[in-house]
C-alpha cells in the first residue's frame, strides 16, 4: 500500500506557494553553485547548478510525498540556463540577433508549457499516475527511483537538449544564414504544434464524452501524440541554432537524439499501454494512427 501525499489537505493556493518556494530555493542553490565555481567552464557551472537545483526540488518532493512537484522543472530550467550562457559569453562578438531569437523562442516555449502545466495542476494532494504506479511497484526502493528516474533523468535530458544553446548564445560569431532561418521556422512551428495539440487535448478532457472515448480530431487525427511530436521538434530546432552558430558543436546532437529516444521508447509506449487498458477501441486506433509523426490515418480493417 502506498502512502498518500502529505499535501492531501493543502489548498491549491497554498500548494502553489509551496511550489514557488521550492523553485526559489532551487534557484538560490543554483546561484550558490555558480558563485562557488566562478571561473570554471560555463557548461560545467550550468550542469552542476542544474543538479543542485534538482536536489532541492527532490527534497521538497520527498517531504510532501509528491513527485509531481518536479513536473514544471522541465519547462522552467532551460530559461535560466540560456540566460546565464547569454550573459556570460566566452567571446565578445557573439551574434546578438541569434542570441535574441534563441532566447525569445525558448522563453515563449517555457512560459506556454509551464502555464499549460499550471492549468492542469490540482495541487499537492494529487500526484501524476505514473509516479503513483511506481510507488506501488517499487515499494521501499521508490526513493532511489524517485531521485534518479523521476528527478535526475529528466534534468539530464533537458540539459543535454540545452547544450545546443551554448554555441548559439555564448560562442557563435557567424552571421545569420539560411540554417538560422530553418532553425527559427522549425522551433516556432514546434511550439505552435505543441500548443495546438495541448489546447485540443484540454478541450477533449474537459468536454462532454463517454467513458473510453478517444481523441481523434484535429492534430490528434494524424498522430496519437502530436504534443510529443512538437516537443521533439523543439529540441531539434534548438540544435539547428547551435549548428548554425558554430558547426564544431555538432556533437550537441546528443540532446535531440536522446529526447527522441526517450519519447519513442519510454513516454509513448507508457501512454499507449495505459490507453489500451482503459479504452476498448485503442488497439484499433493504434493500427490506424501514426504514433508520433503526423501522417494520414490508415483505413479501418
C-alpha distance (Angstrom), angle and dihedral (degrees) to the residues before:
residue distance angle dihedral
X1 . . .
X2 3.80 . .
X3 3.78 124.2 .
X4 3.78 117.4 -110.3
X5 3.81 118.5 -117.4
X6 3.81 112.6 -88.5
X7 3.80 87.7 -132.5
X8 3.80 92.4 63.6
X9 3.82 93.0 118.0
X10 3.81 96.9 32.7
X11 3.80 113.3 116.2
X12 3.79 120.7 -121.2
X13 3.85 94.1 -110.2
X14 3.80 91.2 50.2
X15 3.80 90.1 45.1
X16 3.79 88.7 54.3
X17 3.81 90.2 49.7
X18 3.82 90.1 52.8
X19 3.81 91.0 47.5
X20 3.79 93.4 50.1
X21 3.81 89.9 46.2
X22 3.79 90.9 52.2
X23 3.79 91.8 53.1
X24 3.81 93.0 45.2
X25 3.80 88.9 53.7
X26 3.80 89.4 46.7
X27 3.80 89.8 52.2
X28 3.80 90.9 50.1
X29 3.80 90.0 51.8
X30 3.80 90.1 50.7
X31 3.82 91.3 49.7
X32 3.80 89.7 49.7
X33 3.78 90.8 53.5
X34 3.79 90.3 48.2
X35 3.79 90.9 52.8
X36 3.82 92.8 46.9
X37 3.82 93.1 49.1
X38 3.81 96.8 41.9
X39 3.79 110.9 150.8
X40 3.80 95.2 28.5
X41 3.80 126.5 110.0
X42 3.84 111.2 -59.9
X43 3.81 89.1 -133.8
X44 3.81 91.3 53.6
X45 3.79 92.6 46.4
X46 3.80 92.5 50.0
X47 3.80 91.7 46.9
X48 3.81 95.5 50.6
X49 3.81 91.8 42.7
X50 3.80 88.9 50.7
X51 3.80 91.5 53.3
X52 3.81 91.8 46.5
X53 3.80 91.8 51.5
X54 3.80 90.5 48.3
X55 3.81 90.7 52.7
X56 3.81 90.1 54.6
X57 3.81 92.3 51.0
X58 3.81 89.4 46.2
X59 3.81 89.7 53.5
X60 3.80 91.2 55.4
X61 3.81 91.5 42.8
X62 3.80 88.8 53.5
X63 3.79 92.1 46.6
X64 3.80 92.7 53.6
X65 3.82 94.2 35.5
X66 3.79 88.1 -127.4
X67 3.80 119.5 117.0
X68 3.80 91.3 -175.7
X69 3.79 86.1 82.0
X70 3.80 84.8 80.2
X71 3.81 95.7 53.8
X72 3.85 98.1 93.7
X73 3.82 90.7 50.5
X74 3.81 88.6 83.0
X75 3.80 92.7 64.4
X76 3.81 98.8 29.8
X77 3.82 102.1 52.2
X78 3.84 100.0 62.1
X79 3.83 93.2 63.1
X80 3.84 98.4 60.1
X81 3.80 89.9 40.8
X82 3.81 91.1 52.7
X83 3.81 93.7 43.9
X84 3.82 91.2 49.7
X85 3.80 92.3 52.9
X86 3.81 92.0 44.9
X87 3.81 92.8 51.0
X88 3.80 93.3 45.8
X89 3.82 105.3 45.5
X90 3.77 118.8 177.9
X91 3.81 91.4 -139.9
X92 3.79 128.3 38.9
X93 3.81 99.0 -131.3
X94 3.80 102.0 55.4
X95 3.80 110.6 156.3
X96 3.82 102.5 -95.7
X97 3.81 96.1 -162.2
X98 3.80 92.0 55.7
X99 3.80 88.7 48.6
X100 3.80 91.0 53.2
X101 3.79 94.2 46.7
X102 3.79 93.1 49.4
X103 3.80 94.2 44.4
X104 3.80 93.5 48.1
X105 3.80 93.4 50.1
X106 3.80 93.6 46.1
X107 3.81 90.6 48.6
X108 3.82 93.4 48.6
X109 3.81 90.1 49.1
X110 3.81 91.2 47.4
X111 3.81 96.5 47.7
X112 3.80 93.3 46.4
X113 3.79 95.8 46.4
X114 3.81 93.3 44.6
X115 3.81 90.8 48.5
X116 3.80 89.3 50.0
X117 3.81 89.8 53.2
X118 3.81 91.3 47.5
X119 3.81 91.4 51.0
X120 3.81 90.5 56.2
X121 3.82 98.4 37.1
X122 3.81 114.6 112.4
X123 3.80 97.6 -169.4
X124 3.78 134.9 -105.1
X125 3.78 92.2 -46.9
X126 3.80 92.0 69.7
X127 3.80 127.0 63.7
X128 3.81 128.8 -170.2
X129 3.81 111.1 -93.5
X130 3.79 91.4 -123.9
X131 3.80 92.0 60.8
X132 3.80 92.7 43.6
X133 3.80 90.2 53.0
X134 3.81 90.3 50.0
X135 3.81 91.3 50.6
X136 3.78 89.5 55.4
X137 3.82 95.7 43.9
X138 3.82 98.1 42.4
X139 3.80 99.7 40.7
X140 3.80 111.2 179.4
X141 3.80 91.2 1.6
X142 3.79 90.7 63.6
X143 3.83 92.9 94.3
X144 3.80 91.5 63.9
X145 3.80 92.2 42.6
X146 3.80 89.5 48.7
X147 3.81 93.1 53.3
X148 3.79 98.1 41.9
X149 3.80 104.2 29.1
X150 3.79 106.4 29.7
X151 3.82 99.2 32.4
X152 3.80 113.3 20.0
X153 3.80 99.3 34.9
X154 3.82 94.9 58.0
X155 3.81 90.2 42.1
X156 3.79 90.0 55.6
X157 3.81 90.9 45.0
X158 3.80 92.9 52.3
X159 3.79 92.5 45.0
X160 3.80 91.1 51.8
X161 3.79 88.2 50.5
X162 3.81 90.8 50.1
X163 3.82 93.3 52.5
X164 3.81 90.0 86.4
X165 3.80 87.9 62.5
X166 3.79 91.0 63.4
X167 3.83 97.2 73.9
X168 3.81 90.5 40.1
X169 3.80 93.6 51.8
X170 3.79 106.0 27.4
X171 3.81 114.0 23.7
X172 3.81 110.9 15.3
X173 3.80 113.6 110.7
X174 3.82 99.2 162.4
X175 3.79 117.6 118.8
X176 3.78 116.7 -108.5
X177 3.78 114.2 -84.7
X178 3.78 143.8 165.4
X179 3.79 93.4 -64.5
X180 3.81 90.1 56.8
X181 3.80 89.0 53.5
X182 3.79 90.1 51.4
X183 3.82 89.7 47.7
X184 3.80 91.9 53.1
X185 3.81 91.6 46.5
X186 3.80 94.9 48.4
X187 3.81 94.7 44.3
X188 3.81 94.8 45.6
X189 3.81 91.5 45.6
X190 3.80 89.5 49.9
X191 3.80 91.6 53.7
X192 3.82 90.5 48.9
X193 3.81 93.3 48.5
X194 3.79 93.1 48.6
X195 3.81 92.7 45.2
X196 3.81 92.4 48.6
X197 3.80 92.3 47.2
X198 3.81 91.9 49.0
X199 3.81 91.3 48.5
X200 3.81 91.4 50.9
X201 3.81 90.8 46.6
X202 3.81 91.7 50.4
X203 3.82 91.1 49.6
X204 3.82 90.1 50.6
X205 3.82 94.2 45.6
X206 3.79 94.2 49.8
X207 3.82 98.0 37.5
X208 3.78 131.4 84.7
X209 3.79 113.2 -74.8
X210 3.77 142.6 144.2
X211 3.82 123.3 -107.8
X212 3.80 109.5 -85.6
X213 3.80 95.2 22.4
X214 3.81 114.7 150.6
X215 3.78 125.8 -142.8
X216 3.81 105.3 -121.7
X217 3.78 103.2 150.0
X218 3.80 133.4 98.5
X219 3.79 112.4 0.4
X220 3.80 88.4 -12.6
X221 3.79 89.6 69.1
X222 3.80 89.4 67.0
X223 3.81 100.9 35.5
X224 3.80 132.7 27.6
X225 3.80 88.7 -144.4
X226 3.83 110.9 24.8
X227 3.80 90.6 154.9
X228 3.80 89.2 61.1
X229 3.79 90.2 46.2
X230 3.81 89.3 55.1
X231 3.79 91.0 48.4
X232 3.79 92.6 51.0
X233 3.81 90.4 47.8
X234 3.80 90.2 52.6
X235 3.81 93.2 59.5
X236 3.80 91.9 46.3
X237 3.80 87.7 51.8
X238 3.80 90.6 55.0
X239 3.79 89.2 49.7
X240 3.80 89.9 56.3
X241 3.81 89.2 53.9
X242 3.80 90.3 55.2
X243 3.78 92.9 45.4
X244 3.80 91.1 50.4
X245 3.79 91.6 49.7
X246 3.81 97.1 48.5
X247 3.84 122.4 -6.6
X248 3.81 90.6 -159.6
X249 3.82 86.4 75.9
X250 3.81 90.5 65.3
X251 3.81 87.8 123.3
X252 3.83 90.2 74.0
X253 3.80 84.0 82.3
X254 3.79 82.8 95.0
X255 3.80 85.7 82.3
X256 3.81 102.0 60.0
X257 3.81 91.3 34.7
X258 3.80 91.9 55.2
X259 3.81 90.2 45.7
X260 3.80 91.4 51.2
X261 3.80 91.9 49.1
X262 3.80 92.7 47.9
X263 3.80 93.2 53.6
X264 3.81 93.8 40.0
X265 3.81 98.0 47.5
X266 3.81 104.5 25.6
X267 3.81 116.4 18.7
X268 3.82 101.1 38.3
X269 3.83 96.2 43.4
X270 3.83 89.9 47.6
X271 3.81 93.9 52.2
X272 3.80 92.3 42.6
X273 3.81 91.2 51.4
X274 3.80 91.5 52.3
X275 3.80 91.7 47.3
X276 3.80 91.3 50.2
X277 3.80 88.8 55.2
X278 3.82 94.2 48.1
X279 3.81 105.6 32.8
X280 3.84 119.4 55.9
X281 3.81 94.1 -157.2
X282 3.77 97.2 46.9
X283 3.81 95.8 96.5
X284 3.79 89.6 60.3
X285 3.81 89.1 44.4
X286 3.81 89.3 55.2
X287 3.79 90.8 52.8
X288 3.79 92.0 51.3
X289 3.79 105.3 38.2
X290 3.81 129.0 58.5
X291 3.80 114.5 -109.6
X292 3.80 97.0 -130.6
X293 3.81 119.6 -23.7
X294 3.83 107.8 74.5
X295 3.79 112.2 -111.3
X296 3.78 139.0 152.1
X297 3.83 110.2 -76.2
X298 3.79 119.7 -113.1
X299 3.77 121.3 -113.5
X300 3.79 115.3 -94.8
X301 3.79 114.1 -96.6
